[in-house]
């Protein structure tokens, strides 16, 4: 047994009575500086936003490296940073599953989806899904599922914003936090309206660099405190919390057979969800070729992998240096483990910096989500269905921008409602919906010749409805201490994640729907899609300026 | 016109791809692609799910200390990271060596024959 470093322990006791964390004015100024810098970048980038391809897909002019950074920026949301660090700090080993699942999931995107998607689509996920099927029903289904996934994802980001700000600016009251969520929502709307995809992509790039750097610095710092001995951090985590079980599996999910199945359900949703997230899929359209799409996934995997390895150290570091009691008793609860850790390490200044980065993370992810949902609505429902393909691009763009405003308002309301939940957990719900509603249809339409419109529509609605209904009747909504609707109890589905039922169901419906349709789809379209997906013939080119 | 809104006309061309799809060249590319990505996808999914199931149904096994406080579960979790990085590297090298030359040759051939014209 390696001796636990005792040098770190006195510092913990010295800091236990510090209730307000950091100096609000430092936090605010660091944060404002960041917002100003990014807004300047957005406004500069927006000068070349004129066409729909510019607004939705950044003119397809980003390099694979830039796009890889932007994907990492999109993906490493507040859930990854605040949520996972909190989950590991409190649940130890069981929290680590989030890191692994969120990361391994990228292989689905790399191996099966990124390149064919780039080769066959234009702006949105529905472009690919409706390529060789009947346009209207498939586009509408894809667009509705995009909006649903976006909604769950936004809830998580907004809940994170509330937690972070309450800790940072010393705003403890629910009204104060709600007000902050309103401000974040408004800044986000401005970001997207002014900059479009190009501006948003630059925000993602800046933020990804800052986030990974910030987390790397904290990781090295913690490792240095423990003599670069990871085992010693684990030992200190056990010591501080007086809980040897935290290193072993089962602390949260080992209680009963139901929680065990819940763990598997979560694991399944995590690994299959990433490649069905509309805002991640849309990123593959911002590069000029499939090869660049591949390169961007490789960059994303590298950054995301490093990031999740760092969060393992941060999570156990927070458990060791702060302890679960103090984390739970702080204003932001479980989601405040990371900023508390920053305070423990570098005082007000580091905490201000880290919190600003986390805040920017939320802002950037929300912007990415808003643009995806607005593109999907304007392009797939408004232009293709309502206007029958006859709207002029200016009109479509106006609809997209109106959608951004509406999404901004809905996410503000949702964020106020979802305060206090662990955001990694909330994001896992978005993953479950994405894996159920989108992934089966994407895979079938790229790789299964016999797939039909009926299969697609059944699979998408079946996956979407089953996952959302199961969430509504799960302990997430009612019947448990942490439920969204306290006091009520209509939880008839015992698991908190729907994936284990809704994902197989969606695959099955896609299969049965296709087999039951006597009339196969146009074989010419299928031929075209397959040839294009592998060779890149006729793929959308970059826009020159 | 309702079944094919003009929005998609940019997506499709008059070019008939069925012949291209049937060509040996394309079938070869398709086979090369599938024989790599499918087994690889199945392999990593099985390995990941095995890890998840082991963690929850064999906690004693996963709790064995390997060195210091680091137990087998943690080590296998880190191994998931290693295999993910490994598969990524393997795929990129495979795609650069085997897929790209075939795909490029075929694309140039098809474009010379008139496919993919009339794009935005």
Boltz contact constraints between the chains, C-beta under 6 A:
constraints:
  - contact:
      token1: [A, 2]
      token2: [B, 68]
      max_distance: 6.0
  - contact:
      token1: [A, 96]
      token2: [B, 77]
      max_distance: 6.0
  - contact:
      token1: [A, 100]
      token2: [B, 77]
      max_distance: 6.0
  - contact:
      token1: [A, 100]
      token2: [B, 80]
      max_distance: 6.0
  - contact:
      token1: [A, 104]
      token2: [B, 48]
      max_distance: 6.0
  - contact:
      token1: [A, 104]
      token2: [B, 80]
      max_distance: 6.0
  - contact:
      token1: [A, 104]
      token2: [B, 84]
      max_distance: 6.0
  - contact:
      token1: [A, 107]
      token2: [B, 44]
      max_distance: 6.0
  - contact:
      token1: [A, 107]
      token2: [B, 87]
      max_distance: 6.0
  - contact:
      token1: [A, 111]
      token2: [B, 37]
      max_distance: 6.0
  - contact:
      token1: [A, 111]
      token2: [B, 40]
      max_distance: 6.0
  - contact:
      token1: [A, 111]
      token2: [B, 41]
      max_distance: 6.0
  - contact:
      token1: [A, 112]
      token2: [B, 41]
      max_distance: 6.0
  - contact:
      token1: [A, 231]
      token2: [B, 68]
      max_distance: 6.0
  - contact:
      token1: [A, 231]
      token2: [B, 69]
      max_distance: 6.0
  - contact:
      token1: [A, 231]
      token2: [B, 70]
      max_distance: 6.0
  - contact:
      token1: [A, 234]
      token2: [B, 69]
      max_distance: 6.0
  - contact:
      token1: [A, 235]
      token2: [B, 69]
      max_distance: 6.0
  - contact:
      token1: [A, 247]
      token2: [B, 71]
      max_distance: 6.0
  - contact:
      token1: [A, 248]
      token2: [B, 59]
      max_distance: 6.0
  - contact:
      token1: [A, 248]
      token2: [B, 63]
      max_distance: 6.0
  - contact:
      token1: [A, 249]
      token2: [B, 55]
      max_distance: 6.0
  - contact:
      token1: [A, 249]
      token2: [B, 59]
      max_distance: 6.0
  - contact:
      token1: [A, 249]
      token2: [B, 62]
      max_distance: 6.0
  - contact:
      token1: [A, 249]
      token2: [B, 73]
      max_distance: 6.0
  - contact:
      token1: [A, 250]
      token2: [B, 59]
      max_distance: 6.0
  - contact:
      token1: [A, 254]
      token2: [B, 59]
      max_distance: 6.0
  - contact:
      token1: [A, 260]
      token2: [B, 56]
      max_distance: 6.0
  - contact:
      token1: [A, 263]
      token2: [B, 56]
      max_distance: 6.0
  - contact:
      token1: [A, 264]
      token2: [B, 52]
      max_distance: 6.0
  - contact:
      token1: [A, 267]
      token2: [B, 52]
      max_distance: 6.0
  - contact:
      token1: [A, 271]
      token2: [B, 48]
      max_distance: 6.0
  - contact:
      token1: [A, 298]
      token2: [B, 92]
      max_distance: 6.0
  - contact:
      token1: [A, 301]
      token2: [B, 88]
      max_distance: 6.0
  - contact:
      token1: [A, 305]
      token2: [B, 81]
      max_distance: 6.0
  - contact:
      token1: [A, 383]
      token2: [B, 7]
      max_distance: 6.0
  - contact:
      token1: [A, 384]
      token2: [B, 5]
      max_distance: 6.0
  - contact:
      token1: [A, 384]
      token2: [B, 7]
      max_distance: 6.0
  - contact:
      token1: [A, 388]
      token2: [B, 5]
      max_distance: 6.0
  - contact:
      token1: [A, 389]
      token2: [B, 5]
      max_distance: 6.0
  - contact:
      token1: [A, 389]
      token2: [B, 6]
      max_distance: 6.0
  - contact:
      token1: [A, 389]
      token2: [B, 7]
      max_distance: 6.0
  - contact:
      token1: [A, 524]
      token2: [B, 18]
      max_distance: 6.0
  - contact:
      token1: [A, 527]
      token2: [B, 17]
      max_distance: 6.0
  - contact:
      token1: [A, 527]
      token2: [B, 18]
      max_distance: 6.0
  - contact:
      token1: [A, 527]
      token2: [B, 21]
      max_distance: 6.0
  - contact:
      token1: [A, 528]
      token2: [B, 17]
      max_distance: 6.0
  - contact:
      token1: [A, 530]
      token2: [B, 21]
      max_distance: 6.0
  - contact:
      token1: [A, 531]
      token2: [B, 17]
      max_distance: 6.0
  - contact:
      token1: [A, 531]
      token2: [B, 20]
      max_distance: 6.0
  - contact:
      token1: [A, 531]
      token2: [B, 21]
      max_distance: 6.0
  - contact:
      token1: [A, 534]
      token2: [B, 29]
      max_distance: 6.0
  - contact:
      token1: [A, 535]
      token2: [B, 103]
      max_distance: 6.0
  - contact:
      token1: [A, 535]
      token2: [B, 106]
      max_distance: 6.0
  - contact:
      token1: [A, 535]
      token2: [B, 107]
      max_distance: 6.0
  - contact:
      token1: [A, 536]
      token2: [B, 107]
      max_distance: 6.0
  - contact:
      token1: [A, 537]
      token2: [B, 107]
      max_distance: 6.0
  - contact:
      token1: [A, 537]
      token2: [B, 110]
      max_distance: 6.0
  - contact:
      token1: [A, 537]
      token2: [B, 115]
      max_distance: 6.0
  - contact:
      token1: [A, 537]
      token2: [B, 116]
      max_distance: 6.0
  - contact:
      token1: [A, 538]
      token2: [B, 116]
      max_distance: 6.0
  - contact:
      token1: [A, 538]
      token2: [B, 119]
      max_distance: 6.0
